[in-house]
Amino acid sequence: MFSRHAGRPILRRPARLCPPGQRAYATTVRERVRIVDVGPRDGLQNESAVIPPAVKAELVNRLTRAGMDIIESGSFVSPKWVPQMAGTADVLKLMERHEGLHYPVLVPNMKGLEILLDLLSKQPKSEVPYTDEIAVFTAATDAFAKANTNCTVAESLERLSVVAKRATSEGLRIRGYVSVVIDCPYSGHVDPANVRSISQALLDMGCYEVSLGDTVGTGNPTTVDRLLRTVIQGNGGIPAEKLAGHFHDTYGMAVANIFTALEHGVRTFDAAVGGLGGCPYSPGATGNVATEDVLYALRGSPYEAPGELEAIAKVGTWISKTLNRPNASRVGRALEARRERENVEKERESDGGEAEAISAKL
C-alpha cells in the first residue's frame, strides 16, 4: 500500500542569521535524546471508549509529520482484556509508513506474535513493513504481574523468552518493558536490585533495550536516582545505553525524573503526545509524561530530541479534542492558548478597524 520511497515532509527550524558586523561561531553540538511516543498504544489503552482504527492511524500519521521517528502504534493483546487495542492490524494497514522510522507494537505472548507474523507474511514485499519491532513486558513484582498477565514474574520471563527467540529468528527487533520499578500499587515499594535482575533477564533473551516504567507515577528525583544507581552501577550493573525511562506524571515529577535519568547517562525516554495514558492495572495512575513537555524542557539544554514542538502540540490539541478529554500537557495548553490569542489579534487586524468604527457611531 505504501511505497518504500514515500515522501515525508521534513520540519526544520529557520536558520539563525548572524547580525551584520558580527562573526558567526560554531555552536556546541547537542547530544541526541531518543523519544518513543507511546501515545497511540500506551496512551490510548486506558480510554473508556473504543477508538476507531482510522483515528489511531491518523494519530500516528500526525506524529510522523510532526517529526517523531519512533511511534508505538498498537498492541496484539486480546481485545477481551484491553478492548481499546482492538484493530491494531487495521491501524498498521491504514497508517502512513516511512522507511527508516520505527513503529513498534506490543506483543504479550506467542499468540500475539503469531498474529503479527501472519500479518507480515501477507504484506507485499514492495511495501514498507507494517513494523520491524515488537515490545514485550513484565513487571518488577509478582503482585503486579499476576494482575496484568495472570502469572508470576518468573513465569512471564519464561514465556517471553520463547517469544523473543521466535521474534529474533524472524528478524524483528525486541524492546523490553519492566513495570512498577519504583512502587507497586499492590505490594508497595520495589527493591531496585529486583529491577536490575529482571532487566538483565530481558536483555539476555535478546531485547536491545529495556524501558523502566514508573507505572504508578510516584517516583521523584531521589527515588529515581536510587533506582538507577543500583541498576547501572556496581557489579552486574547494566550500561545506561541499554536502558530507557518511562515516567508517568501522576505527581508532576516526570520531567524532573527524566533529567535525573539524563545525569545517569540514560538517553531514551517514552512519552505520549497530550499526556495520554494511564494503566488499567494501576489504579490512580495518570498519563505518561507529555511529549510536548519533554521537548520544551530540553530547550536550551545540552540535549536535542526529534519532533517539532509547535507541530507536536497541535497534534496533542487535536487528539484531546477528538477524545473529548482535557489536554494533559501543560506546554500544549499554553501553546494552544497562545495560538487562540494570535488568531483573535489577526481577526482584529483583518477587519481594518471596522468593528471599532461601527461601535463609535452607536
GIPETA-V791243 format. One record per backbone hydrogen bond with DSSP energy under -0.5 kcal/mol. NH is the residue of the N-H (numbers start at 1). CO is the residue of the C=O. Records with the same first field share a line. If there is no record, write none. Layout:
# GIPETA-V791243
NH = CO, CO
This chain:
# GIPETA-V791243
4 = 126
6 = 3
11 = 9
12 = 10
17 = 15
22 = 19
31 = 302
33 = 304
34 = 267
36 = 269
37 = 35, 70
38 = 36, 271
41 = 38
42 = 38
43 = 38
44 = 39, 41
45 = 41
47 = 44
55 = 52
56 = 52
57 = 53
58 = 54
59 = 55
60 = 56
61 = 57
62 = 58
63 = 59
64 = 60
65 = 61
66 = 62
67 = 64
68 = 63
71 = 102
72 = 37
73 = 71, 104
74 = 104
76 = 106
81 = 78
82 = 78
85 = 82
86 = 83
88 = 85
91 = 87
92 = 88
93 = 89
94 = 90
95 = 91
101 = 98
102 = 69
105 = 133
106 = 74
107 = 135
113 = 109
114 = 110
115 = 111
116 = 112
117 = 113
118 = 114
119 = 115
120 = 116
121 = 117
122 = 118, 119
123 = 120
127 = 124
128 = 2
134 = 173
135 = 105
136 = 175
138 = 177
140 = 179
145 = 141
146 = 142
147 = 143
148 = 144
149 = 145
150 = 145, 146
151 = 145
156 = 152
157 = 153
158 = 154
159 = 155
160 = 156
161 = 157
162 = 158, 159
163 = 159
164 = 160
165 = 161
166 = 162
167 = 163
168 = 164
169 = 165
170 = 166
171 = 168
172 = 167
173 = 132
175 = 134
176 = 209
177 = 136
178 = 211
179 = 138
181 = 213
184 = 188
188 = 184
190 = 182
192 = 190
194 = 191
195 = 191
196 = 192
197 = 193
198 = 194
199 = 195
200 = 196
201 = 197
202 = 198
203 = 199
204 = 200
205 = 201
206 = 203
207 = 202
208 = 174
209 = 174
210 = 242
211 = 176
212 = 210, 244
213 = 178, 211
214 = 212, 246
215 = 213
224 = 220
225 = 221
226 = 222
227 = 223
228 = 224
229 = 225
230 = 226
231 = 227
232 = 228
233 = 228, 229
237 = 234
238 = 231
242 = 239
243 = 240
244 = 210
245 = 268
246 = 212
247 = 270
248 = 214, 246
249 = 287
251 = 217
252 = 249
257 = 253
258 = 254
259 = 255
260 = 256
261 = 257
262 = 258
263 = 259
264 = 260, 261
265 = 262
266 = 261
267 = 243
269 = 34
270 = 245
271 = 36
272 = 289
275 = 272
276 = 273
277 = 43
282 = 279
285 = 282
288 = 276
289 = 247
291 = 272
294 = 290
295 = 291
296 = 292
297 = 293
298 = 294
299 = 295, 296
301 = 298
304 = 31
306 = 33
307 = 67
308 = 66
309 = 307
312 = 308
313 = 309
314 = 310
315 = 311
316 = 312
317 = 313
318 = 314
319 = 315
320 = 316
321 = 317
322 = 318
323 = 319
324 = 321
325 = 320
328 = 274, 326
330 = 328
333 = 329
334 = 330
335 = 331
336 = 332
337 = 333
338 = 334
339 = 335
340 = 336
341 = 337
342 = 338
343 = 339
344 = 340
345 = 341
346 = 342
347 = 343
348 = 344
349 = 345
350 = 346
351 = 347
352 = 349
353 = 348
354 = 351
357 = 353
358 = 354
359 = 355
360 = 356
361 = 357
362 = 358, 359
